Amino acid sequence: MYSNPILQSKNLVLYIIFWIIVIGVYSGLLHYSQNVHPAAALADGIVFNLLLAGLGLALWYPAKFLTFESISFLNVLLRHTAAAVLFTTLWLIAGFVFINTILTPGQKYDVFFYDTLIWRFLIGILFYFLITSFYYVIIYYSGYHERNTKEAELKSLITEAELKSLKFQINPHFIFNSLNSMSALTTINPAKAREMILKLADFLRYTLANNTRQQNPLHEELKNIKLYLDIEKIRFEDKFEYVEEVQTECLETLVPNMILQPLVENAIKHAVYETLNKVTIKLSCIPEDQFLRIMISNNYDKDGKKKSGAGVGLQNIKNRLKLIYNMENLMSIENGEGVFTVSLFIPR
């Protein structure tokens, strides 16, 4: 920001109003305290204060370029003191010459001017530092606001990058599993392999269409889960069933994109894979205070062999919830009596 902020239309109006008030007060003081004729007091006030207002606009540049970050405080103070003396001297000479050249008030005004020279000089110094200090406040506030804006933008970009990274960890994991299954089915059951390819294409088409969104209505995420389960049904047939109990008022609530599919995939991986018994995957959703509670549970074989994994899915979801809502403890896990349940708490 190198242009003077006072020159902006709104600030300029306020600046003009300020100097009109100063002219009135200044002229009144001359008339009542110094017994100066009203016309002469008004002329003196207008000339000297308009010059001060004009020269004050130029003080933006020393304030802008004499910064405390690059120069020591004492050095800045000394430079401004020298500039204040020069500024005030030019102001007084210009005002005196203008009044004597244009208005020609005569000998009496010259005597009055010299008698009041000291306090005029002090007023010039005072106004120099007041105007300069005002500019420094604007510079500091603007810089502070700009830094905060940039930090917020940077944090937003970092968060967005982290979210994208977490999201991209999900799809390859599922796709690789599906490709392996299709590879096996091509020799065993080509018809099922073809059906699975078509279902996977539908799933990927849906995923790509919604990939740029940060959030989706819950009913869209449920549609995504059903596309995923259609693929898994081809592999596992009747080894699992999917039960959905979602209250109507939950359906339009926004939830993070692709937040539920990895939980269902987790149930397939750790329950359906490892048992010969039928697994029930249940998804339920209820409003709970200021949150939407989404629960995905599945039974599993307690005596079955546990499938190892990197734990990407659950940790991924926990990290995404924290990044999106800036809140802890939005996911809970319960594991007992042969039932594994994950609960998500989505702020409404």
N, C-alpha and C positions, 0 to 999 in steps of 0.2 A: 504494500500500500504506500505509494510514493506521492499521490495527489493529496492536497489538503482536504481533510474531511469536512471542514467548515464550508467549503465551496459546494457541497452537496445541497440541493435545493432546500430541504427541510432544515438543516443546520444553518444555512445562510440566513433564512428568515429569522431564526432565533438570535443569530449573531447581530443582525440589523436592529432587532428590537432591543437587545441588550445595550447597544451603543446609543440608541435614542434615549433610553433611560439615563445612561451615563451623562449624555449631553445636558439633559434637563437638570439633573442633580448638580453637575459641575457649574452650569450657568447660574443656577439658584444660589449656590454657595458664593460665587463671585459677587452677585448682586447684594445679597444680604450681609455677608461677612466683610466684604471689601468696599461696599458702597459704590460699586461700579454701575454705570447706567445700564438698564435692562437690555438695550439694543447692543451695546458694546459687550456685555457679559454673554449674550446669546451668540454673537459673532465669534468671540473668543472660544466659547465652548464648541461651536460647530467646527471651526477650523482645526483646532488642536485635537479634538477627539476623532474627527473624521480621518485626520492624518494618522493618529494612533491606531485607529481601526484598520486602515489600509496597510500600514507598516506591520501591524500585528499578524496579518495573513502571511507575510514573508517569514515570520519567526518559526513557521512549521518546518522549514528546511534545516536550520541548525538543530532544532529539537529532534528531527528525524535522523540526522547523520551523526550527532554527538551522543552516542549511546553509552550507557553505563556498562554494557557487556564488553565493548571494545576498548574503552578508555576508563581510567580510574576516576572515582568520584571527585577527588580534589582537582584533577585536570579538567574535568567537565565544568566544575564550578568556576574555576579561574577563567576558562574560555567564555563562559556565559557572562561573567562579570565584566570582562573586557567588551563583549558584544553589547551588553546592556548600556554601558557608558557611551559607546559609539552610536547605538540606536537612539538613546535619549538626546544626545547632542544633535544628531541629524533631525530628529523630530522638532526640537526647539528652534533650530535655525530655519527649517522649512516653514514652520508655523509663523514665526516672526516676520520672515520675508514676505510670505503670502499676505498677511494682514496689512503690512506696511505698503505693499505694492498695489494690492487690489482695493483695500478698504481705506487706506491712508487716514488712520485715526488721529495722527498728529503727535506732538511732543508729549502730551500728557499720557498717552498710552505707552510710549517708550519707557517713561519713568516707572509706570505701574508694572510693566513687564519685567524690568530689571529688579524691581523691589520683590517681585514674586518668583524670581528665577530659581532660587534654592528649592522651594517646595515644588515647583514645576519639575525640576530635575529629579527630585525624590519620587514624584508621581510617575515620571517616565520609567525610572528604575523599577518601581513597584509593579507597574503594568507589564513591563518586560518579563519579569519573573512569574507574574500571575498567568500571563498568556502562555509562556513556555511550559510552566508546570501543568497547565491544562492540556497542552499538546502531549506531554509525557504521559499523563493519565490515559489519554486516548490511545497512544501507542502501546502502553502496557496492556490495557484492556483488550485492544484488537489482537495483540500478539498472544495474550492468554487465551482468548476465544479461538483464535486460529490454531493454536497448539492443541487445545481440547478437541476441536473439530477433527484435526489430522489424527490425533490419537484414537478418537472414536472410529474414524474411517479405517485406520490401520487394524484396530481390534476387530472391526466388522469383517475386514478382508481375511484376517487370520482365522477368525471363527468360521467364515464361509469356506475357507480352504480346508480347515480341519473337518468340517461337516461333509464336504465333498469327498475327502480322503476316507472318512469312515463309511460313507455310503458306497463308495467304489469297492470297499472290502467285501461287501455283502454279495453283490451280483456275481463276481467271478467264482466265489465259493460254491454257489448253487449251480451255476452254469457248468462248471467242471464236473460236478456230480451227475448232472443230467446227461452230459456228453458221454460220460463213462457208461451210464445205464443204456443210452441209445446204442452205443457201440456193442454192448452185450446183446441187446435185443435184435440187432440186425441179422444175426445168425440164428437165434432161437425163434424169434417171432417178428418177421419183417413188417407185418401189418401193424403191430403195436409200436414198433420203432417209428413207422411213418406217422401214426397218430400222435406219438410223443413229440415228434419234430414239429408238427402243426401246432400242438398245444404250447410248446416252448416258444414258437414264433409269436403266438398271441400274447404270451406273457411278456416277452421282450419288447414287443410293439407297445404294450401298455406302459411298461417301465420307462421306455425311452420318451414316450409322449408326456410323462409326468416327472421326468428326471430333473427338470429345471425348477420345479416347485419345491419350496421348503416345507409346505404343509398341504394336506389334503383333507377334505371332509372324511369322517370315519367310514361312511358308506363306500367311498372310493377305495379305501384301504381294504375293506372287506371283500370288494370285488377282486382286488389284486390277490388276496389270500386264496380265493376260490380258483383263480386261474392257476396259481401255484399248486394247489391240491389236486386239480385235474391232472396235472403232470404226474404227481406222485401216485395217484390212483392207478395209473397205467402200470406202474411198477409193482405196487403192493396190493392192488385189487381190494379185497375185503379185509386186509390186515388192520385197517383203521377206519374209524368213522369220525366225521366232523360234526359237532353240535354247536349251534350259535344261539345265544340268548342275549339279545341286545335291545335295550329299551329304545323306543322310537325317538325320544328327545336327545339321544346320544348321536344319532346318525349324522347330523349336520355339524357336529363339533369338529373343529380342525385339530388334526393330530399330525405329528411329523411324518413326512413322506417315507415309506418303506420301513416303518418302525415295527410293524407287527409280523411281517413275513419271516424275518429271521427267528422269531420266537416259535412260529409254527414249524419252521425248518429244524429248529433245535429239538422239538418234540419228535419229529420224524427220525432224526439222526440218533437220538439217545433212547427212544422208546420202541418205535416200530422196527427199527433195524435189529434190535437186540432181543426180541421176544417172538414166540410163536403164537402167543395169545393176542386177542383183538385189543387194540388200543383205542381209547376214546379221547379225542382232542376236543376240548370244550373252550369256546371263547364267549365270555360274558362281559357285559358293560353296564355300569350303573352310575348315575350322578351321585357324588358323595361330597357334600359341602361345596367348596369352590373348585373341586376337581372332578375329572371324569376317571373313574376307576375301571381299567380294562384288565381282565384276568384271563390268562391262557393256562389251562391245566391239562395234564395227561397222566394216565396211569402208566406204570412200567413194572417190569419184572425185577423185583428186589434181588433175586438170586441170579439174574442173568449177568452176562459179561458186560462190563461197562465200556462203552466206546470212548476212546481217548480223543481229545481235541485240544485246539489251541485256546479255546475260550474266547474266541473273537466275537461271537454273536452277542452274548449277554453284556460283556464289557463295552462293546461297541454301542449298544443301546443306552447303557448307563451314561456313557460319555456324551452321546448326542443329546440326551435329555438335559444334561447339565449345561451344555453349550447353548442350547436353544432357549431354555427358560431361566438360566442362571440360578438354579435351585438344586440343592442336594436332596437325596433320599426320595427321588421320584420313581424308584423301582425297588420292589421287595421280592424276595424269593422264599418260598416255603417248600420244604421237602420232608414228607413224612407219610407213613401208612401207605406206601406204594403210590403216592400221588405227588407229582411235581407241579408247582404253581408259580407263575411269574405274574406279579401285579404291576401295572404302570399307572401312575397318577398324573394325568394330563391337566394342567391348569386351564380353567374355562374362562 
